[in-house]
């Protein structure tokens, strides 16, 4: 009996490991944006299967977005940080919050690739299968008190994303005064670069949506609300407080 039980346990372990590597089982991600290591930066698996967000975000887009685009940011960030020993051991957020103090030869690389790594690490977390619906908890209060309700919030958020020329992001942030704003940033710039904390954000680079939506960015922005993870956003809101 013990031999059979041991064989079963081995089989289960192999199965779990295989599913883990495919992203089919939720992965532990950093507890907060703060503390995301830049030495070395690490690409963690998606916290769900590649096809888990369909039909709103297709599996091929998720595979390319995570395994190629995000992976490239991590590789290039590591290459930049390794050139200067004094940068090693810092968090990504610390580097991005103090760009002017970085060595000039790696400043742009850290801005672009550190921002890409930070932004995407958040992005995977604030989405989930069977997500969406009305916001709940503290984030619902923030939205109602600051933006006149969820429908008005979505409209303003989507418009900011649609109006971003070229590539970038749209965000809900908490500012240094403790207030809440919807902003957009170009390229992979992070809100931490201007002293604000990202509560949630949507990626409006074409690689985030073009396979399924082509040039219909507003349609993508509208569909994205069906995969929003309000529990994670509430956790980020608590961290921002």
Backbone as CSV, one residue per row, in Angstrom:
resi,resn,N_x,N_y,N_z,CA_x,CA_y,CA_z,C_x,C_y,C_z
1,UNK,0.834,-1.211,0.000,0.000,0.000,0.000,0.855,1.243,0.000
2,UNK,1.943,1.251,0.797,2.801,2.424,0.868,3.508,2.667,-0.443
3,UNK,3.858,1.559,-1.161,4.502,1.710,-2.471,3.549,2.349,-3.459
4,UNK,2.296,1.901,-3.452,1.286,2.480,-4.351,1.051,3.940,-4.032
5,UNK,0.966,4.255,-2.748,0.749,5.642,-2.345,1.915,6.507,-2.780
6,UNK,3.131,5.979,-2.644,4.307,6.739,-3.071,4.282,7.008,-4.558
7,UNK,3.867,6.022,-5.342,3.794,6.201,-6.791,2.775,7.265,-7.170
8,UNK,1.649,7.241,-6.466,0.608,8.248,-6.722,1.114,9.645,-6.409
9,UNK,1.822,9.783,-5.286,2.341,11.093,-4.892,3.356,11.602,-5.909
10,UNK,4.206,10.697,-6.403,5.184,11.096,-7.429,4.469,11.566,-8.688
11,UNK,3.439,10.819,-9.094,2.678,11.190,-10.282,2.022,12.551,-10.113
12,UNK,1.447,12.791,-8.934,0.817,14.083,-8.670,1.832,15.202,-8.716
13,UNK,3.016,14.976,-8.167,4.051,15.999,-8.161,4.489,16.347,-9.562
14,UNK,4.665,15.328,-10.400,5.063,15.566,-11.791,3.988,16.348,-12.529
15,UNK,2.731,15.992,-12.301,1.619,16.677,-12.970,1.534,18.133,-12.557
16,UNK,1.660,18.399,-11.238,1.605,19.763,-10.749,2.742,20.585,-11.320
17,UNK,3.951,19.984,-11.361,5.096,20.720,-11.887,4.898,21.063,-13.352
18,UNK,4.362,20.124,-14.131,4.132,20.389,-15.556,3.112,21.491,-15.749
19,UNK,2.017,21.429,-14.984,0.995,22.469,-15.083,1.527,23.819,-14.627
20,UNK,2.362,23.813,-13.593,2.971,25.050,-13.090,3.765,25.726,-14.189
21,UNK,4.574,24.939,-14.911,5.421,25.496,-15.954,4.601,26.032,-17.108
22,UNK,3.411,25.444,-17.341,2.553,25.945,-18.411,1.734,27.137,-17.977
23,UNK,1.785,27.483,-16.702,0.986,28.605,-16.227,-0.443,28.228,-15.931
24,UNK,-0.731,26.931,-15.818,-2.110,26.501,-15.603,-2.516,26.556,-14.144
25,UNK,-1.550,26.731,-13.232,-1.837,26.853,-11.812,-1.369,28.217,-11.348
26,UNK,-2.160,28.859,-10.510,-1.812,30.210,-10.062,-0.431,30.231,-9.423
27,UNK,0.355,31.252,-9.782,1.710,31.380,-9.285,1.785,32.451,-8.208
28,UNK,2.686,32.279,-7.249,2.896,33.348,-6.268,3.645,34.502,-6.908
29,UNK,3.101,35.673,-6.829,3.746,36.866,-7.364,4.086,37.793,-6.210
30,UNK,4.925,38.771,-6.437,5.313,39.667,-5.344,4.101,40.240,-4.630
31,UNK,4.185,40.347,-3.324,3.047,40.787,-2.523,2.659,42.219,-2.842
32,UNK,3.627,43.050,-3.152,3.340,44.426,-3.537,4.246,44.794,-4.682
33,UNK,3.948,45.929,-5.332,4.859,46.426,-6.352,6.200,46.736,-5.705
34,UNK,6.201,47.398,-4.566,7.430,47.662,-3.839,8.094,46.334,-3.493
35,UNK,9.404,46.268,-3.670,10.126,45.055,-3.343,10.393,44.161,-4.534
36,UNK,9.956,44.525,-5.738,10.238,43.736,-6.934,11.720,43.889,-7.254
37,UNK,12.461,42.810,-7.127,13.920,42.883,-7.232,14.379,43.195,-8.645
38,UNK,15.445,44.013,-8.727,16.078,44.285,-10.011,17.427,43.581,-10.112
39,UNK,17.745,42.727,-9.155,19.079,42.129,-9.122,19.035,40.708,-8.575
40,UNK,18.728,39.700,-9.416,18.305,39.907,-10.795,16.787,40.023,-10.905
41,UNK,16.335,40.672,-11.948,14.908,40.668,-12.256,14.536,39.266,-12.721
42,UNK,13.320,38.873,-12.448,12.888,37.510,-12.769,11.507,37.525,-13.405
43,UNK,11.383,36.790,-14.494,10.081,36.611,-15.141,9.396,35.407,-14.504
44,UNK,8.305,35.661,-13.795,7.538,34.577,-13.191,6.441,34.109,-14.148
45,UNK,5.999,32.868,-14.019,4.931,32.377,-14.895,3.656,33.179,-14.695
46,UNK,2.806,33.135,-15.700,1.480,33.721,-15.548,0.738,33.030,-14.401
47,UNK,-0.130,33.766,-13.707,-0.888,33.154,-12.609,-2.131,32.395,-13.072
48,UNK,-2.188,32.053,-14.361,-3.306,31.304,-14.933,-2.845,30.787,-16.286
49,UNK,-3.632,29.924,-16.883,-3.296,29.386,-18.196,-3.367,30.480,-19.264
50,UNK,-2.653,30.264,-20.364,-2.620,31.261,-21.436,-4.012,31.572,-21.979
51,UNK,-4.872,30.556,-22.019,-6.208,30.750,-22.599,-7.267,31.101,-21.555
52,UNK,-6.848,31.361,-20.323,-7.808,31.538,-19.234,-8.646,32.796,-19.359
53,UNK,-8.160,33.786,-20.111,-8.885,35.052,-20.219,-9.715,35.143,-21.494
54,UNK,-9.765,34.068,-22.251,-10.607,34.072,-23.453,-12.075,34.125,-23.055
55,UNK,-12.935,34.724,-23.880,-12.678,35.227,-25.223,-12.169,36.679,-25.266
56,UNK,-11.935,37.271,-24.134,-11.612,38.703,-24.096,-10.157,38.983,-24.462
57,UNK,-9.248,38.104,-24.026,-7.851,38.178,-24.438,-7.446,36.768,-24.850
58,UNK,-6.998,36.609,-26.078,-6.751,35.277,-26.625,-5.424,34.697,-26.152
59,UNK,-5.321,33.381,-26.239,-4.146,32.660,-25.745,-2.881,33.059,-26.479
60,UNK,-2.948,33.247,-27.789,-1.747,33.603,-28.547,-1.211,34.962,-28.114
61,UNK,-2.106,35.913,-27.902,-1.680,37.227,-27.416,-1.014,37.098,-26.049
62,UNK,-1.613,36.331,-25.148,-1.028,36.177,-23.825,0.344,35.520,-23.893
63,UNK,0.493,34.542,-24.751,1.772,33.840,-24.881,2.856,34.795,-25.399
64,UNK,2.536,35.535,-26.439,3.500,36.488,-27.003,3.795,37.621,-26.025
65,UNK,2.759,38.115,-25.392,2.881,39.263,-24.500,3.765,38.920,-23.299
66,UNK,3.502,37.780,-22.680,4.262,37.390,-21.501,5.617,36.787,-21.862
67,UNK,5.623,35.785,-22.736,6.830,34.996,-22.972,7.857,35.707,-23.842
68,UNK,7.424,36.704,-24.603,8.373,37.413,-25.475,8.562,38.861,-25.034
69,UNK,7.473,39.625,-24.964,7.618,41.049,-24.631,8.092,41.242,-23.194
70,UNK,7.366,40.680,-22.239,7.781,40.841,-20.842,9.144,40.198,-20.607
71,UNK,9.367,39.035,-21.177,10.659,38.368,-21.010,11.802,39.233,-21.525
72,UNK,11.579,39.934,-22.615,12.621,40.803,-23.173,12.945,41.956,-22.230
73,UNK,11.924,42.531,-21.591,12.170,43.609,-20.627,13.034,43.110,-19.469
74,UNK,12.747,41.912,-18.998,13.503,41.352,-17.876,14.965,41.139,-18.268
75,UNK,15.190,40.557,-19.439,16.557,40.304,-19.905,17.348,41.596,-20.032
76,UNK,16.746,42.600,-20.639,17.458,43.862,-20.876,17.649,44.657,-19.591
77,UNK,16.704,44.544,-18.657,16.888,45.192,-17.362,18.072,44.570,-16.629
78,UNK,18.165,43.259,-16.636,19.287,42.590,-15.984,20.622,42.991,-16.611
79,UNK,20.649,43.090,-17.919,21.878,43.489,-18.599,22.312,44.886,-18.176
80,UNK,21.343,45.786,-18.033,21.665,47.168,-17.648,22.161,47.239,-16.207
81,UNK,21.470,46.577,-15.301,21.824,46.645,-13.874,23.180,46.005,-13.615
82,UNK,23.497,44.943,-14.352,24.757,44.241,-14.141,25.978,45.086,-14.501
83,UNK,25.776,46.174,-15.213,26.903,47.033,-15.596,27.376,47.913,-14.446
84,UNK,26.559,48.038,-13.397,26.898,48.944,-12.294,26.587,48.254,-10.965
85,UNK,27.617,47.920,-10.223,27.432,47.172,-8.977,26.602,47.934,-7.963
86,UNK,26.657,49.277,-7.995,25.923,50.058,-7.012,24.414,50.001,-7.227
87,UNK,23.983,49.543,-8.401,22.553,49.425,-8.675,21.999,48.073,-8.243
88,UNK,22.882,47.106,-8.069,22.456,45.761,-7.735,21.976,45.707,-6.284
89,UNK,20.912,44.984,-6.074,20.317,44.913,-4.746,19.189,45.893,-4.538
90,UNK,18.992,46.818,-5.479,17.876,47.755,-5.371,16.614,47.140,-5.972
91,UNK,15.482,47.707,-5.618,14.229,47.280,-6.238,14.023,48.035,-7.543
92,UNK,13.190,47.474,-8.386,12.843,48.149,-9.641,12.201,49.494,-9.346
93,UNK,11.317,49.519,-8.365,10.618,50.754,-8.020,11.596,51.831,-7.562
94,UNK,12.598,51.444,-6.768,13.589,52.412,-6.303,14.375,53.001,-7.462
95,UNK,14.746,52.176,-8.415,15.486,52.665,-9.578,14.643,53.644,-10.394
96,UNK,13.389,53.287,-10.621,12.526,54.127,-11.450,12.134,55.423,-10.751
97,UNK,12.109,55.404,-9.429,11.737,56.601,-8.680,12.858,57.626,-8.626
98,UNK,14.043,57.230,-9.057,15.202,58.117,-8.954,16.029,58.049,-10.229
99,UNK,15.357,58.193,-11.368,16.019,58.013,-12.656,17.182,58.974,-12.872
100,UNK,17.044,60.202,-12.435,18.096,61.194,-12.684,19.412,60.836,-12.009
101,UNK,19.342,60.005,-10.977,20.559,59.616,-10.258,21.241,58.403,-10.878
102,UNK,20.610,57.773,-11.861,21.186,56.578,-12.470,22.313,56.947,-13.428
103,UNK,23.292,56.057,-13.597,24.342,56.297,-14.594,23.731,56.528,-15.968
104,UNK,24.253,57.506,-16.669,23.641,57.921,-17.928,23.620,56.806,-18.971
105,UNK,24.621,55.931,-18.942,24.712,54.900,-19.982,23.638,53.819,-19.857
106,UNK,22.978,53.718,-18.679,21.930,52.708,-18.508,20.585,53.325,-18.142
107,UNK,20.522,54.638,-18.072,19.296,55.295,-17.601,18.101,54.977,-18.492
108,UNK,18.274,55.096,-19.790,17.160,54.844,-20.704,16.758,53.378,-20.695
109,UNK,17.744,52.490,-20.628,17.447,51.060,-20.608,16.658,50.689,-19.358
110,UNK,17.028,51.264,-18.213,16.313,50.966,-16.976,14.923,51.589,-17.001
111,UNK,14.825,52.781,-17.541,13.503,53.416,-17.647,12.564,52.554,-18.480
112,UNK,13.014,52.133,-19.655,12.148,51.386,-20.561,11.886,49.962,-20.075
113,UNK,12.946,49.267,-19.706,12.805,47.851,-19.372,12.404,47.627,-17.917
114,UNK,12.884,48.494,-17.014,12.403,48.424,-15.644,10.930,48.774,-15.574
115,UNK,10.537,49.800,-16.319,9.120,50.151,-16.378,8.285,49.027,-16.964
116,UNK,8.794,48.407,-18.030,8.067,47.305,-18.642,7.891,46.138,-17.691
117,UNK,8.937,45.841,-16.922,8.861,44.739,-15.969,7.889,45.055,-14.832
118,UNK,7.995,46.242,-14.281,7.113,46.644,-13.184,5.655,46.677,-13.629
119,UNK,5.423,47.300,-14.775,4.055,47.440,-15.280,3.413,46.085,-15.546
120,UNK,4.152,45.202,-16.192,3.567,43.921,-16.566,3.386,42.993,-15.377
121,UNK,4.275,43.058,-14.411,4.097,42.238,-13.211,2.768,42.569,-12.544
122,UNK,2.444,43.862,-12.487,1.144,44.279,-11.973,0.017,43.801,-12.889
123,UNK,0.199,43.948,-14.189,-0.854,43.696,-15.162,-1.376,42.267,-15.067
124,UNK,-0.471,41.292,-15.002,-0.913,39.899,-14.921,-1.721,39.656,-13.640
125,UNK,-1.342,40.325,-12.576,-2.013,40.111,-11.298,-3.421,40.685,-11.245
126,UNK,-3.651,41.799,-11.907,-4.952,42.460,-11.780,-5.963,41.953,-12.795
127,UNK,-5.626,40.825,-13.442,-6.587,40.141,-14.297,-6.767,38.724,-13.771
128,UNK,-7.920,38.134,-14.069,-8.163,36.753,-13.666,-9.289,36.164,-14.510
129,UNK,-9.336,34.836,-14.604,-10.480,34.197,-15.273,-11.768,34.483,-14.506
130,UNK,-12.848,34.632,-15.235,-14.158,34.898,-14.622,-14.111,36.136,-13.738
131,UNK,-13.370,37.127,-14.181,-13.281,38.377,-13.435,-14.364,39.355,-13.846
132,UNK,-14.081,40.611,-13.614,-15.002,41.655,-14.011,-16.145,41.848,-13.045
133,UNK,-17.240,42.349,-13.570,-18.383,42.675,-12.734,-18.197,44.007,-12.034
134,UNK,-19.099,44.304,-11.132,-19.036,45.558,-10.394,-17.882,45.528,-9.388
135,UNK,-17.209,46.658,-9.203,-16.165,46.709,-8.165,-16.781,46.496,-6.799
136,UNK,-15.947,46.018,-5.873,-16.432,45.720,-4.527,-15.459,46.272,-3.505
137,UNK,-15.913,46.400,-2.287,-15.036,46.805,-1.205,-14.557,48.240,-1.318
138,UNK,-13.327,48.460,-0.874,-12.781,49.812,-0.794,-12.650,50.475,-2.148
139,UNK,-12.332,49.698,-3.189,-12.165,50.312,-4.510,-13.496,50.851,-5.023
140,UNK,-14.588,50.193,-4.671,-15.902,50.692,-5.065,-16.165,52.045,-4.421
141,UNK,-15.780,52.201,-3.178,-15.948,53.486,-2.486,-15.117,54.562,-3.145
142,UNK,-13.861,54.250,-3.473,-12.982,55.216,-4.145,-13.589,55.662,-5.472
143,UNK,-14.069,54.701,-6.235,-14.639,55.016,-7.546,-15.895,55.869,-7.400
144,UNK,-16.762,55.511,-6.495,-18.010,56.261,-6.321,-17.763,57.678,-5.819
145,UNK,-16.830,57.820,-4.876,-16.599,59.130,-4.264,-15.769,60.068,-5.147
146,UNK,-14.940,59.508,-6.011,-14.026,60.344,-6.791,-14.387,60.473,-8.264
147,UNK,-15.197,59.542,-8.773,-15.448,59.548,-10.215,-16.929,59.464,-10.568
148,UNK,-17.797,59.546,-9.574,-19.223,59.593,-9.854,-19.852,58.277,-10.231
149,UNK,-19.261,57.169,-9.798,-19.831,55.852,-10.075,-19.007,55.073,-11.081
150,UNK,-19.295,53.782,-11.152,-18.489,52.882,-11.965,-18.601,53.171,-13.455
151,UNK,-19.784,53.437,-13.954,-19.934,53.683,-15.389,-19.164,54.936,-15.810
152,UNK,-19.241,55.985,-14.996,-18.497,57.200,-15.307,-16.991,56.952,-15.227
153,UNK,-16.577,56.160,-14.235,-15.163,55.813,-14.091,-14.667,55.062,-15.316
154,UNK,-15.404,54.050,-15.739,-15.001,53.279,-16.919,-14.900,54.164,-18.156
155,UNK,-15.852,55.044,-18.312,-15.842,55.924,-19.484,-14.606,56.811,-19.488
156,UNK,-14.270,57.398,-18.346,-13.105,58.273,-18.263,-11.820,57.473,-18.448
157,UNK,-11.744,56.311,-17.833,-10.566,55.446,-17.934,-10.360,54.998,-19.383
158,UNK,-11.433,54.521,-20.015,-11.334,54.058,-21.401,-10.957,55.192,-22.343
159,UNK,-11.499,56.373,-22.101,-11.188,57.501,-22.972,-9.724,57.895,-22.862
160,UNK,-9.203,57.864,-21.632,-7.776,58.172,-21.448,-6.907,57.158,-22.168
161,UNK,-7.318,55.894,-22.158,-6.570,54.873,-22.883,-6.678,55.036,-24.385
162,UNK,-7.861,55.366,-24.864,-8.053,55.552,-26.304,-7.308,56.779,-26.811
163,UNK,-7.199,57.797,-25.975,-6.556,59.049,-26.379,-5.034,58.993,-26.308
164,UNK,-4.466,57.977,-25.659,-3.012,57.854,-25.601,-2.476,57.623,-27.010
165,UNK,-1.724,58.588,-27.529,-1.181,58.477,-28.884,-0.016,57.495,-28.880
166,UNK,-0.056,56.549,-29.800,1.007,55.565,-29.851,0.867,54.558,-28.730
167,UNK,1.999,54.139,-28.181,2.013,53.094,-27.168,2.038,53.678,-25.766
168,UNK,1.474,52.952,-24.811,1.492,53.421,-23.431,0.518,52.678,-22.555
169,UNK,0.159,53.332,-21.452,-0.708,52.735,-20.440,-1.713,53.760,-19.952
170,UNK,-2.823,53.258,-19.399,-3.790,54.097,-18.706,-3.887,53.563,-17.284
171,UNK,-3.975,54.486,-16.296,-3.832,54.110,-14.899,-4.877,54.779,-14.002
172,UNK,-5.192,54.093,-12.914,-5.756,54.729,-11.727,-4.629,54.778,-10.716
173,UNK,-4.290,55.979,-10.244,-3.174,56.122,-9.309,-3.623,56.864,-8.063
174,UNK,-2.866,56.658,-6.995,-2.985,57.491,-5.799,-1.823,58.453,-5.809
175,UNK,-2.108,59.754,-5.677,-1.046,60.744,-5.760,-0.452,61.031,-4.385
176,UNK,0.555,61.899,-4.379,1.277,62.186,-3.138,0.403,62.857,-2.096
177,UNK,-0.696,63.473,-2.523,-1.610,64.138,-1.596,-2.692,63.189,-1.075
178,UNK,-2.655,61.941,-1.531,-3.639,60.966,-1.091,-4.886,60.921,-1.941
179,UNK,-4.925,61.732,-3.002,-6.066,61.720,-3.905,-5.911,60.681,-5.006
180,UNK,-6.955,60.531,-5.805,-6.964,59.527,-6.857,-7.155,60.198,-8.211
181,UNK,-6.405,59.725,-9.213,-6.452,60.301,-10.546,-6.407,59.197,-11.590
182,UNK,-6.985,59.480,-12.745,-6.790,58.653,-13.936,-5.780,59.370,-14.808
183,UNK,-4.688,58.697,-15.123,-3.643,59.289,-15.956,-3.245,58.283,-17.035
184,UNK,-2.510,58.744,-18.025,-1.893,57.833,-18.984,-0.421,58.187,-19.101
185,UNK,0.380,57.179,-19.429,1.816,57.378,-19.575,2.265,56.810,-20.913
186,UNK,3.316,57.371,-21.509,3.813,56.857,-22.783,4.716,55.645,-22.594
187,UNK,4.823,54.849,-23.626,5.782,53.748,-23.673,5.630,52.848,-22.456
188,UNK,6.738,52.556,-21.738,6.635,51.748,-20.526,6.864,52.586,-19.267
189,UNK,6.658,53.879,-19.351,6.812,54.725,-18.165,5.835,54.277,-17.079
190,UNK,6.342,54.251,-15.857,5.529,53.852,-14.709,5.093,55.074,-13.928
191,UNK,3.921,55.042,-13.319,3.495,56.157,-12.470,4.463,56.463,-11.329
192,UNK,5.258,55.486,-10.901,6.181,55.761,-9.801,7.241,56.777,-10.207
193,UNK,7.448,56.963,-11.500,8.421,57.942,-11.978,8.005,59.371,-11.649
194,UNK,6.715,59.576,-11.450,6.219,60.924,-11.128,5.627,60.964,-9.722
195,UNK,6.018,60.003,-8.891,5.637,60.032,-7.489,4.226,59.612,-7.181
196,UNK,3.611,58.836,-8.054,2.269,58.322,-7.790,2.317,56.795,-7.718
197,UNK,1.323,56.204,-7.075,1.282,54.757,-6.875,0.210,54.164,-7.778
198,UNK,0.567,53.197,-8.640,-0.427,52.603,-9.542,-1.340,51.617,-8.825
199,UNK,-2.623,51.944,-8.771,-3.610,51.042,-8.188,-4.018,49.983,-9.214
200,UNK,-4.204,50.401,-10.442,-4.550,49.498,-11.539,-4.168,50.176,-12.843
201,UNK,-3.993,49.386,-13.885,-3.639,49.960,-15.173,-3.922,48.994,-16.298
202,UNK,-4.116,49.539,-17.481,-4.334,48.718,-18.673,-3.292,49.076,-19.720
203,UNK,-2.767,48.043,-20.344,-1.732,48.162,-21.362,-2.383,48.483,-22.700
204,UNK,-2.020,49.606,-23.328,-2.587,49.956,-24.626,-1.540,49.927,-25.732
205,UNK,-0.426,49.233,-25.483,0.470,48.914,-26.598,-0.290,48.001,-27.557
206,UNK,0.005,48.095,-28.841,-0.704,47.266,-29.816,-0.496,45.777,-29.578
207,UNK,0.677,45.397,-29.042,0.904,43.961,-28.843,-0.027,43.375,-27.788
208,UNK,-0.682,44.228,-26.995,-1.613,43.749,-25.969,-2.962,43.333,-26.554
209,UNK,-3.258,43.770,-27.790,-4.614,43.532,-28.300,-4.712,43.318,-29.803
210,UNK,-3.630,43.535,-30.569,-3.793,43.666,-32.015,-4.178,42.367,-32.715
211,UNK,-3.763,41.215,-32.202,-4.103,39.955,-32.869,-5.608,39.748,-32.927
212,UNK,-6.311,40.106,-31.865,-7.754,39.883,-31.805,-8.561,41.101,-32.216
213,UNK,-8.075,42.296,-31.878,-8.879,43.502,-32.057,-8.396,44.388,-33.202
214,UNK,-7.266,44.011,-33.807,-6.662,44.833,-34.867,-6.489,46.276,-34.354
215,UNK,-7.015,47.243,-35.081,-6.830,48.647,-34.670,-7.986,49.169,-33.818
216,UNK,-8.818,48.281,-33.299,-10.007,48.678,-32.552,-9.678,48.778,-31.058
217,UNK,-8.825,49.700,-30.706,-8.421,49.840,-29.308,-9.606,50.102,-28.376
218,UNK,-10.557,50.968,-28.740,-11.701,51.177,-27.844,-12.467,49.894,-27.534
219,UNK,-12.560,48.988,-28.508,-13.246,47.718,-28.265,-12.470,46.875,-27.260
220,UNK,-11.156,46.841,-27.399,-10.319,46.133,-26.431,-10.477,46.726,-25.036
221,UNK,-10.430,48.044,-24.945,-10.568,48.701,-23.643,-11.890,48.351,-22.981
222,UNK,-12.939,48.290,-23.767,-14.254,47.949,-23.234,-14.319,46.491,-22.784
223,UNK,-13.735,45.591,-23.586,-13.773,44.165,-23.256,-12.938,43.838,-22.032
224,UNK,-11.876,44.594,-21.807,-10.931,44.298,-20.732,-11.586,44.253,-19.356
225,UNK,-12.658,44.981,-19.147,-13.319,44.998,-17.841,-13.881,43.637,-17.450
226,UNK,-14.014,42.735,-18.408,-14.518,41.396,-18.109,-13.485,40.487,-17.453
227,UNK,-12.236,40.927,-17.383,-11.196,40.094,-16.766,-10.548,40.775,-15.565
228,UNK,-11.080,41.901,-15.139,-10.481,42.647,-14.032,-10.613,41.866,-12.723
229,UNK,-9.531,41.868,-11.955,-9.468,41.174,-10.671,-9.614,42.211,-9.553
230,UNK,-10.847,42.429,-9.103,-11.101,43.466,-8.104,-10.481,43.128,-6.750
231,UNK,-10.358,41.863,-6.433,-9.726,41.493,-5.165,-8.269,41.959,-5.125
232,UNK,-7.550,41.725,-6.228,-6.149,42.163,-6.284,-6.043,43.683,-6.282
233,UNK,-6.960,44.340,-6.970,-6.945,45.806,-6.998,-7.212,46.361,-5.602
234,UNK,-8.108,45.739,-4.865,-8.330,46.158,-3.482,-7.078,45.958,-2.623
235,UNK,-6.335,44.887,-2.871,-5.114,44.666,-2.129,-4.082,45.748,-2.444
236,UNK,-4.008,46.138,-3.697,-3.090,47.197,-4.098,-3.518,48.537,-3.505
237,UNK,-4.818,48.763,-3.447,-5.328,49.983,-2.839,-4.935,50.038,-1.362
238,UNK,-5.053,48.916,-0.681,-4.650,48.884,0.731,-3.160,49.163,0.883
239,UNK,-2.362,48.623,-0.026,-0.915,48.870,0.013,-0.602,50.341,-0.232
240,UNK,-1.372,50.959,-1.110,-1.147,52.385,-1.411,-1.491,53.267,-0.238
241,UNK,-2.340,52.788,0.644,-2.756,53.583,1.805,-1.722,53.572,2.910
